[in-house]
Amino acid sequence: MIIPRGLGFLFPEKPPVGYHFETLDYLAAGIGLEKLAELKPEVPESVKEFKDIEYKNINGKSLQLDLYKLKNLDEPAPLIVFIHGGGWKGGKRSDYLCYLVDYAVKGYVTATVSYRLVKDSIYPACVDDVTDAVDWLFRNGEKYGYDTTRIALVGGSAGAHLSMLAAYGWEDPRRKNDMSRTKHKIKAVVDIYGPVDLTVEYARTQRLLTRFIGHSYGEVPELYLEASPVHYLKPTSPPTLILHGTSDHLVPISQSDTLKSRLDALGVPCEYCRVPLWPHSMDMARRVNDYVRLKMDDFFEVHLK
């Protein structure tokens, strides 16, 4: 178990190496060999919070978002929107507070949004919500002091899936005559171990996915295609950063391999970081969390500033 830490010490410029087995990951954290990321940091005095902003109300349910920015920010800054994961059935918008605060301190404006979970409604409800939240954010940049020409979406797991759909141009065919929604150009997207192709064998029988769609693949294969981010890729898709652990058994790394291959074929700028021997939710470990931030720092420096 000491080998991963030893490799990190010897090769600090390389991606951190994990333990392959989730049991060993938990054991390493339990005995203090691995430190967990600080997931609930204090918001510093230099950062202003805008909490519980309603961006949408549907059937009496208020959907809200939070914004963070430096109090002394003098000019519109890029906006980074974080979409939480949780298998479309759980999670909350404060789950990414560690990233929200960190990137606000670095001079970005950050946002996080809530969306309907499967207990409230199946697909396409949560995708509709996220795209409506993005539309709201594009319309309110001047009010909150961010630059709407420089917006990035970041998500992990189910949140990455929703981020990619919104970034790559998903449209709800059931709302094709809805003139209230405007198409927007997302500047960049970060996919942290998200599913991208729901038509392959893994996805057709994955319980979380079938519950999210609300029907089996055999009943409605067209919905599985419609809910697949790769279905919307085109040469003008935004630059993409992919981060995925090679020992992920919930969302197989073949999903990210597929995304990288499709983006390369289209000529879309893409950086792919395969993080060796880490499972799903790898960025809960401090070493991986630090690595993810470093890769996002470099990516945003090139594609967002």
C-alpha positions in Angstrom: 0.0 0.0 0.0 3.0 2.3 0.4 3.9 2.0 -3.3 1.4 4.6 -4.6 2.7 7.2 -2.1 6.3 6.3 -2.9 5.7 6.7 -6.6 4.2 10.1 -5.9 7.2 11.2 -3.9 9.6 10.0 -6.6 7.7 11.3 -9.6 5.7 14.4 -8.4 5.1 15.6 -11.9 3.2 12.4 -12.8 -0.5 11.8 -12.1 -1.0 10.4 -8.6 -1.2 6.6 -8.5 -4.0 4.9 -6.7 -4.6 1.4 -5.2 -6.9 -0.2 -7.9 -9.2 -1.8 -5.3 -11.8 0.5 -3.5 -11.3 -1.4 -0.3 -7.6 -0.5 -0.3 -8.5 3.2 -1.0 -10.8 3.3 2.0 -8.2 1.5 4.1 -5.5 3.9 3.1 -7.7 6.8 4.1 -8.7 5.1 7.3 -5.1 4.6 8.5 -4.1 8.1 7.5 -1.9 7.0 4.5 -4.2 9.1 2.3 -5.6 12.4 3.3 -9.1 13.4 2.2 -9.7 16.7 0.4 -11.3 19.5 2.4 -14.8 19.3 1.0 -16.4 21.9 3.3 -13.9 24.8 3.5 -14.7 28.1 5.2 -15.6 30.9 2.8 -13.0 33.6 3.4 -13.9 37.2 4.1 -12.5 38.2 0.7 -15.2 36.2 -1.1 -18.9 37.3 -1.4 -21.6 34.7 -1.5 -24.9 35.1 -3.3 -27.0 32.2 -1.9 -30.3 30.6 -2.9 -30.9 32.5 -6.1 -34.0 31.1 -7.8 -33.4 30.6 -11.5 -36.5 28.5 -12.1 -39.7 27.5 -10.5 -41.5 24.5 -11.8 -44.8 23.1 -10.4 -44.1 25.0 -7.2 -40.5 23.6 -6.8 -37.9 26.3 -6.5 -34.6 25.5 -8.2 -31.7 27.6 -7.0 -28.1 28.5 -7.6 -25.3 30.0 -5.6 -22.5 32.4 -6.8 -19.1 33.3 -5.4 -16.8 36.1 -6.3 -14.1 38.3 -4.8 -15.4 41.4 -3.1 -12.8 43.6 -4.7 -13.2 42.2 -8.3 -13.0 45.3 -10.5 -13.9 43.9 -13.9 -16.0 41.1 -15.3 -14.2 37.8 -14.8 -14.7 34.4 -16.4 -17.5 32.3 -14.9 -17.0 28.6 -13.9 -20.2 26.7 -13.3 -19.9 23.5 -11.2 -22.6 20.8 -11.6 -22.8 18.2 -8.8 -23.0 14.5 -9.3 -24.9 11.8 -7.4 -26.2 9.4 -10.0 -29.0 11.8 -10.9 -30.7 10.7 -7.7 -28.7 12.5 -5.0 -26.1 15.1 -4.3 -26.5 18.8 -3.6 -25.1 22.0 -5.1 -22.8 22.7 -2.1 -20.9 19.4 -2.8 -18.3 21.3 -4.8 -17.7 24.0 -2.3 -13.9 23.2 -2.3 -13.7 24.1 -6.0 -16.1 27.0 -5.7 -14.2 28.8 -3.0 -10.7 28.0 -4.5 -11.6 29.3 -8.0 -13.3 32.4 -6.6 -10.1 33.2 -4.6 -8.2 32.7 -7.9 -10.2 35.5 -9.5 -13.0 33.6 -11.3 -16.6 34.0 -10.5 -18.0 30.6 -9.6 -21.5 29.1 -9.6 -23.3 25.9 -8.6 -26.8 24.9 -9.4 -29.5 22.5 -8.1 -31.6 20.5 -10.5 -34.5 18.0 -10.2 -33.4 14.5 -9.2 -35.1 11.3 -10.4 -37.3 11.2 -7.4 -38.9 14.4 -8.7 -38.8 13.5 -12.4 -37.0 11.2 -14.9 -35.1 12.3 -18.0 -35.1 15.0 -19.4 -36.1 17.0 -16.3 -32.6 17.5 -14.9 -31.1 18.3 -18.3 -33.8 20.8 -18.9 -33.0 22.4 -15.5 -29.3 22.6 -16.1 -29.7 24.2 -19.6 -32.3 26.6 -18.1 -29.8 27.5 -15.3 -27.1 28.1 -18.0 -29.5 30.3 -19.9 -30.2 32.3 -16.7 -26.5 32.7 -16.1 -26.0 34.0 -19.6 -28.7 36.6 -19.0 -27.4 37.8 -15.6 -23.7 38.4 -16.2 -23.9 42.2 -15.9 -25.8 42.0 -12.7 -23.3 39.7 -11.0 -20.1 40.9 -12.7 -18.9 38.0 -14.9 -18.1 37.8 -18.6 -20.7 35.8 -20.5 -18.3 35.3 -23.4 -16.1 33.2 -21.0 -18.2 30.6 -19.3 -17.0 27.1 -18.5 -19.0 24.1 -17.2 -17.5 21.6 -14.8 -19.1 18.4 -13.5 -18.3 15.1 -11.9 -20.0 11.8 -12.8 -23.7 12.6 -13.4 -22.8 16.3 -13.2 -20.2 15.8 -15.9 -22.9 14.1 -18.1 -25.2 17.1 -17.6 -22.4 19.6 -18.1 -21.4 18.0 -21.4 -25.0 17.9 -22.7 -25.4 21.6 -21.9 -22.0 22.5 -23.4 -22.3 20.4 -26.5 -25.7 21.7 -27.5 -28.4 19.3 -26.2 -31.9 20.4 -27.2 -35.2 19.0 -25.9 -37.2 18.0 -28.9 -40.3 18.2 -26.7 -39.6 22.0 -26.4 -38.6 22.7 -30.0 -41.2 25.5 -30.3 -40.2 27.1 -27.0 -38.8 30.5 -28.0 -37.8 31.4 -24.4 -34.6 29.4 -24.5 -31.6 30.8 -26.4 -28.6 28.9 -27.7 -25.4 29.9 -26.0 -21.7 29.2 -26.7 -19.9 27.6 -23.8 -16.2 28.5 -23.8 -14.9 25.3 -22.2 -16.1 22.1 -20.4 -14.4 19.8 -17.8 -15.6 16.2 -17.7 -14.6 14.4 -14.5 -15.4 10.7 -14.9 -18.8 11.3 -16.6 -20.7 8.9 -18.9 -20.8 10.0 -22.5 -22.4 7.2 -24.6 -25.5 5.7 -23.1 -26.1 3.3 -26.1 -23.3 0.9 -25.3 -23.8 -2.4 -23.4 -22.5 -1.0 -20.1 -25.1 1.8 -20.1 -28.1 -0.3 -21.3 -28.0 -2.4 -18.1 -26.6 0.1 -15.6 -29.2 0.5 -12.9 -28.6 4.2 -12.2 -28.9 4.9 -16.0 -32.0 2.9 -16.5 -33.6 4.6 -13.5 -32.5 8.0 -14.9 -34.1 7.4 -18.3 -37.1 5.8 -16.7 -37.4 3.0 -19.3 -35.3 0.1 -20.5 -33.1 0.4 -23.5 -35.3 -2.0 -25.4 -38.3 0.2 -24.9 -36.9 3.5 -25.9 -33.4 3.2 -27.5 -33.9 6.7 -29.0 -33.9 8.3 -25.5 -30.5 6.7 -24.7 -29.1 8.2 -27.8 -30.7 11.5 -27.2 -29.2 11.6 -23.7 -25.7 10.8 -24.9 -23.3 13.7 -25.0 -21.2 12.2 -27.8 -24.4 12.4 -30.0 -24.0 16.3 -30.1 -20.3 16.6 -30.8 -19.2 18.7 -33.8 -16.1 20.6 -34.9 -17.2 23.7 -33.1 -17.7 21.9 -29.7 -15.9 23.6 -26.8 -12.4 22.6 -25.7 -12.7 19.7 -23.3 -10.7 18.5 -20.3 -11.3 14.9 -19.3 -10.2 13.3 -16.0 -10.9 9.7 -15.3 -9.5 7.0 -13.0 -8.4 3.8 -14.7 -10.0 1.6 -12.0 -13.4 3.2 -12.2 -16.0 0.4 -12.1 -19.1 2.6 -12.0 -18.4 4.6 -15.1 -15.8 2.5 -17.1 -12.9 4.5 -18.5 -13.8 3.3 -22.0 -16.4 6.0 -21.9 -13.7 8.7 -21.7 -11.6 6.8 -24.3 -14.6 7.2 -26.6 -15.0 10.9 -25.9 -11.3 11.6 -26.5 -11.4 9.6 -29.8 -14.5 11.5 -31.1 -13.1 14.9 -30.1 -9.8 14.2 -31.8 -11.5 13.0 -35.0 -13.4 16.3 -35.1 -10.4 18.4 -34.3 -11.8 19.8 -31.0 -9.0 20.8 -28.5 -9.0 18.1 -25.8 -6.7 17.1 -22.9 -7.2 13.7 -21.5 -5.8 12.7 -18.1 -6.1 9.0 -17.3 -5.4 8.9 -13.5 -3.8 5.4 -12.8 -5.5 2.9 -10.5 -8.1 5.3 -9.0 -11.8 4.4 -8.7 -14.9 6.6 -9.1 -15.1 9.7 -7.0 -11.3 9.7 -7.0 -11.1 13.5 -6.3 -12.2 13.0 -2.7 -8.6 12.0 -2.1 -6.4 15.1 -1.5 -3.7 14.0 -3.9 -6.1 13.5 -6.7 -8.1 16.7 -5.8 -4.8 18.7 -6.0 -4.0 17.1 -9.3 -7.4 17.9 -10.7 -7.1 21.5 -9.7 -3.7 21.8 -11.3 -5.0 20.4 -14.6 -8.0 22.7 -14.5 -5.7 25.7 -13.7 -3.7 25.0 -16.8 -6.8 24.3 -18.9 -8.6 27.5 -17.9 -5.4 29.5 -18.4 -5.4 28.5 -22.1 -9.1 28.2 -22.9 -11.0 30.6 -20.5 -8.9 33.6 -19.7 
